[in-house]
Amino acid sequence: MTYEMRMKDIREESLAEGEAKGRTEGKSEGIAEEKLRVAKLMLAKGSYSPQEIVELSGLSIDDIEKLKHDMHVEKQE
């Protein structure tokens, strides 16, 4: 195998790895955004306790409290 062919293979492998990593990170970000969206809807509905939202959304209690605070601030603006 020539040097140029080997370098091309390395570039292609690196590109494939980068694309796979990007897809994985994108999925993770999408899942996190959806969890926040659902938790926000649950808070807005007002019929769920923070602990229920934690159990159903998979978010931490700190995340829920921050979301509640942020929603309260948005309402005041």
mmCIF file as gemmi writes it, N, C-alpha and C atoms, coordinates in Angstrom:
data_model
loop_
_atom_site.group_PDB
_atom_site.id
_atom_site.type_symbol
_atom_site.label_atom_id
_atom_site.label_alt_id
_atom_site.label_comp_id
_atom_site.label_asym_id
_atom_site.label_entity_id
_atom_site.label_seq_id
_atom_site.pdbx_PDB_ins_code
_atom_site.Cartn_x
_atom_site.Cartn_y
_atom_site.Cartn_z
_atom_site.occupancy
_atom_site.B_iso_or_equiv
_atom_site.pdbx_formal_charge
_atom_site.auth_seq_id
_atom_site.auth_asym_id
_atom_site.pdbx_PDB_model_num
ATOM 1 N N . MET Axp A 1 ? 0.855 -1.177 0 1 0 ? 1 A 1
ATOM 2 C CA . MET Axp A 1 ? 0 0 0 1 0 ? 1 A 1
ATOM 3 C C . MET Axp A 1 ? 0.898 1.235 0 1 0 ? 1 A 1
ATOM 4 N N . THR Axp A 2 ? 0.547 2.161 -0.837 1 0 ? 2 A 1
ATOM 5 C CA . THR Axp A 2 ? 1.352 3.38 -0.918 1 0 ? 2 A 1
ATOM 6 C C . THR Axp A 2 ? 1.034 4.307 0.245 1 0 ? 2 A 1
ATOM 7 N N . TYR Axp A 3 ? 1.919 5.236 0.456 1 0 ? 3 A 1
ATOM 8 C CA . TYR Axp A 3 ? 1.735 6.242 1.506 1 0 ? 3 A 1
ATOM 9 C C . TYR Axp A 3 ? 0.437 7.008 1.297 1 0 ? 3 A 1
ATOM 10 N N . GLU Axp A 4 ? 0.167 7.428 0.063 1 0 ? 4 A 1
ATOM 11 C CA . GLU Axp A 4 ? -1.039 8.202 -0.243 1 0 ? 4 A 1
ATOM 12 C C . GLU Axp A 4 ? -2.3 7.391 0.043 1 0 ? 4 A 1
ATOM 13 N N . MET Axp A 5 ? -2.263 6.101 -0.312 1 0 ? 5 A 1
ATOM 14 C CA . MET Axp A 5 ? -3.432 5.248 -0.061 1 0 ? 5 A 1
ATOM 15 C C . MET Axp A 5 ? -3.661 5.09 1.44 1 0 ? 5 A 1
ATOM 16 N N . ARG Axp A 6 ? -2.576 4.919 2.178 1 0 ? 6 A 1
ATOM 17 C CA . ARG Axp A 6 ? -2.69 4.769 3.638 1 0 ? 6 A 1
ATOM 18 C C . ARG Axp A 6 ? -3.236 6.049 4.263 1 0 ? 6 A 1
ATOM 19 N N . MET Axp A 7 ? -2.757 7.186 3.82 1 0 ? 7 A 1
ATOM 20 C CA . MET Axp A 7 ? -3.245 8.463 4.347 1 0 ? 7 A 1
ATOM 21 C C . MET Axp A 7 ? -4.728 8.645 4.021 1 0 ? 7 A 1
ATOM 22 N N . LYS Axp A 8 ? -5.132 8.241 2.825 1 0 ? 8 A 1
ATOM 23 C CA . LYS Axp A 8 ? -6.545 8.333 2.451 1 0 ? 8 A 1
ATOM 24 C C . LYS Axp A 8 ? -7.39 7.446 3.361 1 0 ? 8 A 1
ATOM 25 N N . ASP Axp A 9 ? -6.925 6.225 3.63 1 0 ? 9 A 1
ATOM 26 C CA . ASP Axp A 9 ? -7.639 5.319 4.528 1 0 ? 9 A 1
ATOM 27 C C . ASP Axp A 9 ? -7.764 5.916 5.927 1 0 ? 9 A 1
ATOM 28 N N . ILE Axp A 10 ? -6.686 6.509 6.409 1 0 ? 10 A 1
ATOM 29 C CA . ILE Axp A 10 ? -6.706 7.127 7.739 1 0 ? 10 A 1
ATOM 30 C C . ILE Axp A 10 ? -7.713 8.272 7.776 1 0 ? 10 A 1
ATOM 31 N N . ARG Axp A 11 ? -7.722 9.113 6.736 1 0 ? 11 A 1
ATOM 32 C CA . ARG Axp A 11 ? -8.682 10.228 6.681 1 0 ? 11 A 1
ATOM 33 C C . ARG Axp A 11 ? -10.115 9.71 6.674 1 0 ? 11 A 1
ATOM 34 N N . GLU Axp A 12 ? -10.371 8.676 5.879 1 0 ? 12 A 1
ATOM 35 C CA . GLU Axp A 12 ? -11.721 8.119 5.797 1 0 ? 12 A 1
ATOM 36 C C . GLU Axp A 12 ? -12.154 7.513 7.125 1 0 ? 12 A 1
ATOM 37 N N . GLU Axp A 13 ? -11.239 6.804 7.79 1 0 ? 13 A 1
ATOM 38 C CA . GLU Axp A 13 ? -11.54 6.236 9.103 1 0 ? 13 A 1
ATOM 39 C C . GLU Axp A 13 ? -11.83 7.34 10.114 1 0 ? 13 A 1
ATOM 40 N N . SER Axp A 14 ? -11.023 8.375 10.098 1 0 ? 14 A 1
ATOM 41 C CA . SER Axp A 14 ? -11.215 9.499 11.023 1 0 ? 14 A 1
ATOM 42 C C . SER Axp A 14 ? -12.542 10.191 10.766 1 0 ? 14 A 1
ATOM 43 N N . LEU Axp A 15 ? -12.878 10.376 9.505 1 0 ? 15 A 1
ATOM 44 C CA . LEU Axp A 15 ? -14.147 11.004 9.151 1 0 ? 15 A 1
ATOM 45 C C . LEU Axp A 15 ? -15.315 10.156 9.631 1 0 ? 15 A 1
ATOM 46 N N . ALA Axp A 16 ? -15.249 8.842 9.414 1 0 ? 16 A 1
ATOM 47 C CA . ALA Axp A 16 ? -16.322 7.943 9.852 1 0 ? 16 A 1
ATOM 48 C C . ALA Axp A 16 ? -16.47 7.976 11.37 1 0 ? 16 A 1
ATOM 49 N N . GLU Axp A 17 ? -15.349 7.975 12.081 1 0 ? 17 A 1
ATOM 50 C CA . GLU Axp A 17 ? -15.395 8.049 13.544 1 0 ? 17 A 1
ATOM 51 C C . GLU Axp A 17 ? -16 9.369 14.001 1 0 ? 17 A 1
ATOM 52 N N . GLY Axp A 18 ? -15.616 10.449 13.357 1 0 ? 18 A 1
ATOM 53 C CA . GLY Axp A 18 ? -16.155 11.764 13.711 1 0 ? 18 A 1
ATOM 54 C C . GLY Axp A 18 ? -17.647 11.853 13.45 1 0 ? 18 A 1
ATOM 55 N N . GLU Axp A 19 ? -18.093 11.299 12.336 1 0 ? 19 A 1
ATOM 56 C CA . GLU Axp A 19 ? -19.524 11.313 12.023 1 0 ? 19 A 1
ATOM 57 C C . GLU Axp A 19 ? -20.306 10.49 13.041 1 0 ? 19 A 1
ATOM 58 N N . ALA Axp A 20 ? -19.784 9.316 13.404 1 0 ? 20 A 1
ATOM 59 C CA . ALA Axp A 20 ? -20.456 8.469 14.391 1 0 ? 20 A 1
ATOM 60 C C . ALA Axp A 20 ? -20.532 9.177 15.739 1 0 ? 20 A 1
ATOM 61 N N . LYS Axp A 21 ? -19.442 9.815 16.128 1 0 ? 21 A 1
ATOM 62 C CA . LYS Axp A 21 ? -19.424 10.547 17.402 1 0 ? 21 A 1
ATOM 63 C C . LYS Axp A 21 ? -20.423 11.699 17.364 1 0 ? 21 A 1
ATOM 64 N N . GLY Axp A 22 ? -20.491 12.394 16.238 1 0 ? 22 A 1
ATOM 65 C CA . GLY Axp A 22 ? -21.438 13.497 16.094 1 0 ? 22 A 1
ATOM 66 C C . GLY Axp A 22 ? -22.876 13.028 16.194 1 0 ? 22 A 1
ATOM 67 N N . ARG Axp A 23 ? -23.18 11.891 15.576 1 0 ? 23 A 1
ATOM 68 C CA . ARG Axp A 23 ? -24.542 11.352 15.661 1 0 ? 23 A 1
ATOM 69 C C . ARG Axp A 23 ? -24.886 10.984 17.095 1 0 ? 23 A 1
ATOM 70 N N . THR Axp A 24 ? -23.949 10.346 17.777 1 0 ? 24 A 1
ATOM 71 C CA . THR Axp A 24 ? -24.178 9.957 19.169 1 0 ? 24 A 1
ATOM 72 C C . THR Axp A 24 ? -24.407 11.182 20.045 1 0 ? 24 A 1
ATOM 73 N N . GLU Axp A 25 ? -23.567 12.203 19.881 1 0 ? 25 A 1
ATOM 74 C CA . GLU Axp A 25 ? -23.724 13.427 20.67 1 0 ? 25 A 1
ATOM 75 C C . GLU Axp A 25 ? -25.039 14.12 20.332 1 0 ? 25 A 1
ATOM 76 N N . GLY Axp A 26 ? -25.4 14.127 19.07 1 0 ? 26 A 1
ATOM 77 C CA . GLY Axp A 26 ? -26.66 14.744 18.652 1 0 ? 26 A 1
ATOM 78 C C . GLY Axp A 26 ? -27.858 14.042 19.262 1 0 ? 26 A 1
ATOM 79 N N . LYS Axp A 27 ? -27.816 12.713 19.287 1 0 ? 27 A 1
ATOM 80 C CA . LYS Axp A 27 ? -28.908 11.952 19.901 1 0 ? 27 A 1
ATOM 81 C C . LYS Axp A 27 ? -28.999 12.27 21.387 1 0 ? 27 A 1
ATOM 82 N N . SER Axp A 28 ? -27.852 12.307 22.051 1 0 ? 28 A 1
ATOM 83 C CA . SER Axp A 28 ? -27.836 12.6 23.488 1 0 ? 28 A 1
ATOM 84 C C . SER Axp A 28 ? -28.412 13.981 23.771 1 0 ? 28 A 1
ATOM 85 N N . GLU Axp A 29 ? -28.034 14.956 22.957 1 0 ? 29 A 1
ATOM 86 C CA . GLU Axp A 29 ? -28.56 16.313 23.142 1 0 ? 29 A 1
ATOM 87 C C . GLU Axp A 29 ? -30.061 16.342 22.892 1 0 ? 29 A 1
ATOM 88 N N . GLY Axp A 30 ? -30.511 15.632 21.878 1 0 ? 30 A 1
ATOM 89 C CA . GLY Axp A 30 ? -31.938 15.582 21.569 1 0 ? 30 A 1
ATOM 90 C C . GLY Axp A 30 ? -32.741 14.951 22.691 1 0 ? 30 A 1
ATOM 91 N N . ILE Axp A 31 ? -32.21 13.884 23.257 1 0 ? 31 A 1
ATOM 92 C CA . ILE Axp A 31 ? -32.884 13.22 24.369 1 0 ? 31 A 1
ATOM 93 C C . ILE Axp A 31 ? -32.955 14.152 25.572 1 0 ? 31 A 1
ATOM 94 N N . ALA Axp A 32 ? -31.863 14.831 25.874 1 0 ? 32 A 1
ATOM 95 C CA . ALA Axp A 32 ? -31.84 15.763 27.01 1 0 ? 32 A 1
ATOM 96 C C . ALA Axp A 32 ? -32.836 16.899 26.802 1 0 ? 32 A 1
ATOM 97 N N . GLU Axp A 33 ? -32.894 17.427 25.585 1 0 ? 33 A 1
ATOM 98 C CA . GLU Axp A 33 ? -33.84 18.508 25.288 1 0 ? 33 A 1
ATOM 99 C C . GLU Axp A 33 ? -35.278 18.026 25.435 1 0 ? 33 A 1
ATOM 100 N N . GLU Axp A 34 ? -35.553 16.807 25.006 1 0 ? 34 A 1
ATOM 101 C CA . GLU Axp A 34 ? -36.912 16.268 25.116 1 0 ? 34 A 1
ATOM 102 C C . GLU Axp A 34 ? -37.298 16.056 26.575 1 0 ? 34 A 1
ATOM 103 N N . LYS Axp A 35 ? -36.367 15.585 27.394 1 0 ? 35 A 1
ATOM 104 C CA . LYS Axp A 35 ? -36.644 15.424 28.823 1 0 ? 35 A 1
ATOM 105 C C . LYS Axp A 35 ? -37.015 16.769 29.444 1 0 ? 35 A 1
ATOM 106 N N . LEU Axp A 36 ? -36.264 17.807 29.095 1 0 ? 36 A 1
ATOM 107 C CA . LEU Axp A 36 ? -36.559 19.141 29.63 1 0 ? 36 A 1
ATOM 108 C C . LEU Axp A 36 ? -37.909 19.644 29.139 1 0 ? 36 A 1
ATOM 109 N N . ARG Axp A 37 ? -38.223 19.396 27.868 1 0 ? 37 A 1
ATOM 110 C CA . ARG Axp A 37 ? -39.498 19.839 27.308 1 0 ? 37 A 1
ATOM 111 C C . ARG Axp A 37 ? -40.665 19.173 28.034 1 0 ? 37 A 1
ATOM 112 N N . VAL Axp A 38 ? -40.553 17.873 28.256 1 0 ? 38 A 1
ATOM 113 C CA . VAL Axp A 38 ? -41.617 17.137 28.937 1 0 ? 38 A 1
ATOM 114 C C . VAL Axp A 38 ? -41.745 17.609 30.386 1 0 ? 38 A 1
ATOM 115 N N . ALA Axp A 39 ? -40.622 17.779 31.067 1 0 ? 39 A 1
ATOM 116 C CA . ALA Axp A 39 ? -40.658 18.25 32.455 1 0 ? 39 A 1
ATOM 117 C C . ALA Axp A 39 ? -41.29 19.633 32.533 1 0 ? 39 A 1
ATOM 118 N N . LYS Axp A 40 ? -40.981 20.487 31.577 1 0 ? 40 A 1
ATOM 119 C CA . LYS Axp A 40 ? -41.555 21.833 31.548 1 0 ? 40 A 1
ATOM 120 C C . LYS Axp A 40 ? -43.074 21.764 31.383 1 0 ? 40 A 1
ATOM 121 N N . LEU Axp A 41 ? -43.539 20.889 30.513 1 0 ? 41 A 1
ATOM 122 C CA . LEU Axp A 41 ? -44.986 20.715 30.333 1 0 ? 41 A 1
ATOM 123 C C . LEU Axp A 41 ? -45.641 20.2 31.609 1 0 ? 41 A 1
ATOM 124 N N . MET Axp A 42 ? -44.978 19.267 32.273 1 0 ? 42 A 1
ATOM 125 C CA . MET Axp A 42 ? -45.515 18.715 33.518 1 0 ? 42 A 1
ATOM 126 C C . MET Axp A 42 ? -45.593 19.79 34.595 1 0 ? 42 A 1
ATOM 127 N N . LEU Axp A 43 ? -44.566 20.623 34.684 1 0 ? 43 A 1
ATOM 128 C CA . LEU Axp A 43 ? -44.591 21.719 35.656 1 0 ? 43 A 1
ATOM 129 C C . LEU Axp A 43 ? -45.7 22.706 35.331 1 0 ? 43 A 1
ATOM 130 N N . ALA Axp A 44 ? -45.846 23.028 34.056 1 0 ? 44 A 1
ATOM 131 C CA . ALA Axp A 44 ? -46.869 23.991 33.647 1 0 ? 44 A 1
ATOM 132 C C . ALA Axp A 44 ? -48.262 23.469 33.945 1 0 ? 44 A 1
ATOM 133 N N . LYS Axp A 45 ? -48.45 22.169 33.799 1 0 ? 45 A 1
ATOM 134 C CA . LYS Axp A 45 ? -49.764 21.582 34.076 1 0 ? 45 A 1
ATOM 135 C C . LYS Axp A 45 ? -50.104 21.723 35.554 1 0 ? 45 A 1
ATOM 136 N N . GLY Axp A 46 ? -49.107 21.645 36.41 1 0 ? 46 A 1
ATOM 137 C CA . GLY Axp A 46 ? -49.31 21.878 37.834 1 0 ? 46 A 1
ATOM 138 C C . GLY Axp A 46 ? -49.865 20.707 38.613 1 0 ? 46 A 1
ATOM 139 N N . SER Axp A 47 ? -50.062 19.578 37.983 1 0 ? 47 A 1
ATOM 140 C CA . SER Axp A 47 ? -50.64 18.445 38.703 1 0 ? 47 A 1
ATOM 141 C C . SER Axp A 47 ? -49.606 17.374 39.056 1 0 ? 47 A 1
ATOM 142 N N . TYR Axp A 48 ? -48.336 17.686 38.84 1 0 ? 48 A 1
ATOM 143 C CA . TYR Axp A 48 ? -47.264 16.749 39.162 1 0 ? 48 A 1
ATOM 144 C C . TYR Axp A 48 ? -46.342 17.376 40.197 1 0 ? 48 A 1
ATOM 145 N N . SER Axp A 49 ? -45.946 16.58 41.178 1 0 ? 49 A 1
ATOM 146 C CA . SER Axp A 49 ? -44.972 17.062 42.156 1 0 ? 49 A 1
ATOM 147 C C . SER Axp A 49 ? -43.579 16.986 41.53 1 0 ? 49 A 1
ATOM 148 N N . PRO Axp A 50 ? -42.649 17.766 42.073 1 0 ? 50 A 1
ATOM 149 C CA . PRO Axp A 50 ? -41.277 17.671 41.557 1 0 ? 50 A 1
ATOM 150 C C . PRO Axp A 50 ? -40.735 16.239 41.606 1 0 ? 50 A 1
ATOM 151 N N . GLN Axp A 51 ? -41.052 15.507 42.671 1 0 ? 51 A 1
ATOM 152 C CA . GLN Axp A 51 ? -40.564 14.128 42.78 1 0 ? 51 A 1
ATOM 153 C C . GLN Axp A 51 ? -41.155 13.243 41.684 1 0 ? 51 A 1
ATOM 154 N N . GLU Axp A 52 ? -42.43 13.433 41.355 1 0 ? 52 A 1
ATOM 155 C CA . GLU Axp A 52 ? -43.04 12.659 40.264 1 0 ? 52 A 1
ATOM 156 C C . GLU Axp A 52 ? -42.365 12.986 38.93 1 0 ? 52 A 1
ATOM 157 N N . ILE Axp A 53 ? -42.058 14.253 38.732 1 0 ? 53 A 1
ATOM 158 C CA . ILE Axp A 53 ? -41.397 14.661 37.488 1 0 ? 53 A 1
ATOM 159 C C . ILE Axp A 53 ? -40.003 14.044 37.403 1 0 ? 53 A 1
ATOM 160 N N . VAL Axp A 54 ? -39.297 13.995 38.524 1 0 ? 54 A 1
ATOM 161 C CA . VAL Axp A 54 ? -37.984 13.345 38.57 1 0 ? 54 A 1
ATOM 162 C C . VAL Axp A 54 ? -38.118 11.88 38.152 1 0 ? 54 A 1
ATOM 163 N N . GLU Axp A 55 ? -39.092 11.194 38.743 1 0 ? 55 A 1
ATOM 164 C CA . GLU Axp A 55 ? -39.277 9.772 38.455 1 0 ? 55 A 1
ATOM 165 C C . GLU Axp A 55 ? -39.666 9.53 37.001 1 0 ? 55 A 1
ATOM 166 N N . LEU Axp A 56 ? -40.516 10.369 36.452 1 0 ? 56 A 1
ATOM 167 C CA . LEU Axp A 56 ? -41.013 10.154 35.097 1 0 ? 56 A 1
ATOM 168 C C . LEU Axp A 56 ? -40.068 10.665 34.014 1 0 ? 56 A 1
ATOM 169 N N . SER Axp A 57 ? -39.319 11.712 34.313 1 0 ? 57 A 1
ATOM 170 C CA . SER Axp A 57 ? -38.464 12.317 33.283 1 0 ? 57 A 1
ATOM 171 C C . SER Axp A 57 ? -37.027 11.804 33.3 1 0 ? 57 A 1
ATOM 172 N N . GLY Axp A 58 ? -36.589 11.326 34.457 1 0 ? 58 A 1
ATOM 173 C CA . GLY Axp A 58 ? -35.194 10.916 34.571 1 0 ? 58 A 1
ATOM 174 C C . GLY Axp A 58 ? -34.259 12.07 34.88 1 0 ? 58 A 1
ATOM 175 N N . LEU Axp A 59 ? -34.798 13.263 35.029 1 0 ? 59 A 1
ATOM 176 C CA . LEU Axp A 59 ? -33.99 14.424 35.397 1 0 ? 59 A 1
ATOM 177 C C . LEU Axp A 59 ? -33.753 14.418 36.9 1 0 ? 59 A 1
ATOM 178 N N . SER Axp A 60 ? -32.779 15.177 37.348 1 0 ? 60 A 1
ATOM 179 C CA . SER Axp A 60 ? -32.503 15.276 38.78 1 0 ? 60 A 1
ATOM 180 C C . SER Axp A 60 ? -33.436 16.306 39.412 1 0 ? 60 A 1
ATOM 181 N N . ILE Axp A 61 ? -33.546 16.244 40.722 1 0 ? 61 A 1
ATOM 182 C CA . ILE Axp A 61 ? -34.364 17.224 41.437 1 0 ? 61 A 1
ATOM 183 C C . ILE Axp A 61 ? -33.784 18.619 41.235 1 0 ? 61 A 1
ATOM 184 N N . ASP Axp A 62 ? -32.458 18.73 41.155 1 0 ? 62 A 1
ATOM 185 C CA . ASP Axp A 62 ? -31.829 20.032 40.892 1 0 ? 62 A 1
ATOM 186 C C . ASP Axp A 62 ? -32.245 20.574 39.529 1 0 ? 62 A 1
ATOM 187 N N . ASP Axp A 63 ? -32.301 19.686 38.526 1 0 ? 63 A 1
ATOM 188 C CA . ASP Axp A 63 ? -32.747 20.108 37.191 1 0 ? 63 A 1
ATOM 189 C C . ASP Axp A 63 ? -34.181 20.635 37.239 1 0 ? 63 A 1
ATOM 190 N N . ILE Axp A 64 ? -35.034 19.942 37.978 1 0 ? 64 A 1
ATOM 191 C CA . ILE Axp A 64 ? -36.447 20.339 38.064 1 0 ? 64 A 1
ATOM 192 C C . ILE Axp A 64 ? -36.571 21.684 38.775 1 0 ? 64 A 1
ATOM 193 N N . GLU Axp A 65 ? -35.849 21.854 39.869 1 0 ? 65 A 1
ATOM 194 C CA . GLU Axp A 65 ? -35.907 23.116 40.608 1 0 ? 65 A 1
ATOM 195 C C . GLU Axp A 65 ? -35.39 24.273 39.752 1 0 ? 65 A 1
ATOM 196 N N . LYS Axp A 66 ? -34.322 24.05 39.003 1 0 ? 66 A 1
ATOM 197 C CA . LYS Axp A 66 ? -33.795 25.091 38.116 1 0 ? 66 A 1
ATOM 198 C C . LYS Axp A 66 ? -34.812 25.411 37.023 1 0 ? 66 A 1
ATOM 199 N N . LEU Axp A 67 ? -35.441 24.401 36.486 1 0 ? 67 A 1
ATOM 200 C CA . LEU Axp A 67 ? -36.45 24.6 35.455 1 0 ? 67 A 1
ATOM 201 C C . LEU Axp A 67 ? -37.632 25.395 36.005 1 0 ? 67 A 1
ATOM 202 N N . LYS Axp A 68 ? -38.063 25.058 37.227 1 0 ? 68 A 1
ATOM 203 C CA . LYS Axp A 68 ? -39.146 25.815 37.865 1 0 ? 68 A 1
ATOM 204 C C . LYS Axp A 68 ? -38.757 27.278 38.019 1 0 ? 68 A 1
ATOM 205 N N . HIS Axp A 69 ? -37.539 27.502 38.479 1 0 ? 69 A 1
ATOM 206 C CA . HIS Axp A 69 ? -37.051 28.865 38.666 1 0 ? 69 A 1
ATOM 207 C C . HIS Axp A 69 ? -37.024 29.612 37.335 1 0 ? 69 A 1
ATOM 208 N N . ASP Axp A 70 ? -36.474 28.972 36.312 1 0 ? 70 A 1
ATOM 209 C CA . ASP Axp A 70 ? -36.382 29.601 34.988 1 0 ? 70 A 1
ATOM 210 C C . ASP Axp A 70 ? -37.763 29.928 34.429 1 0 ? 70 A 1
ATOM 211 N N . MET Axp A 71 ? -38.718 29.03 34.637 1 0 ? 71 A 1
ATOM 212 C CA . MET Axp A 71 ? -40.081 29.27 34.144 1 0 ? 71 A 1
ATOM 213 C C . MET Axp A 71 ? -40.712 30.449 34.877 1 0 ? 71 A 1
ATOM 214 N N . HIS Axp A 72 ? -40.428 30.55 36.179 1 0 ? 72 A 1
ATOM 215 C CA . HIS Axp A 72 ? -40.967 31.652 36.979 1 0 ? 72 A 1
ATOM 216 C C . HIS Axp A 72 ? -40.388 32.982 36.499 1 0 ? 72 A 1
ATOM 217 N N . VAL Axp A 73 ? -39.101 32.985 36.217 1 0 ? 73 A 1
ATOM 218 C CA . VAL Axp A 73 ? -38.435 34.195 35.722 1 0 ? 73 A 1
ATOM 219 C C . VAL Axp A 73 ? -39.012 34.588 34.364 1 0 ? 73 A 1
ATOM 220 N N . GLU Axp A 74 ? -39.23 33.614 33.481 1 0 ? 74 A 1
ATOM 221 C CA . GLU Axp A 74 ? -39.797 33.894 32.155 1 0 ? 74 A 1
ATOM 222 C C . GLU Axp A 74 ? -41.19 34.504 32.27 1 0 ? 74 A 1
ATOM 223 N N . LYS Axp A 75 ? -41.977 34.019 33.234 1 0 ? 75 A 1
ATOM 224 C CA . LYS Axp A 75 ? -43.335 34.548 33.432 1 0 ? 75 A 1
ATOM 225 C C . LYS Axp A 75 ? -43.305 36.018 33.82 1 0 ? 75 A 1
ATOM 226 N N . GLN Axp A 76 ? -42.314 36.39 34.616 1 0 ? 76 A 1
ATOM 227 C CA . GLN Axp A 76 ? -42.235 37.759 35.108 1 0 ? 76 A 1
ATOM 228 C C . GLN Axp A 76 ? -41.779 38.736 34.04 1 0 ? 76 A 1
ATOM 229 N N . GLU Axp A 77 ? -41.132 38.241 33.008 1 0 ? 77 A 1
ATOM 230 C CA . GLU Axp A 77 ? -40.599 39.144 31.974 1 0 ? 77 A 1
ATOM 231 C C . GLU Axp A 77 ? -41.657 39.608 31.047 1 0 ? 77 A 1
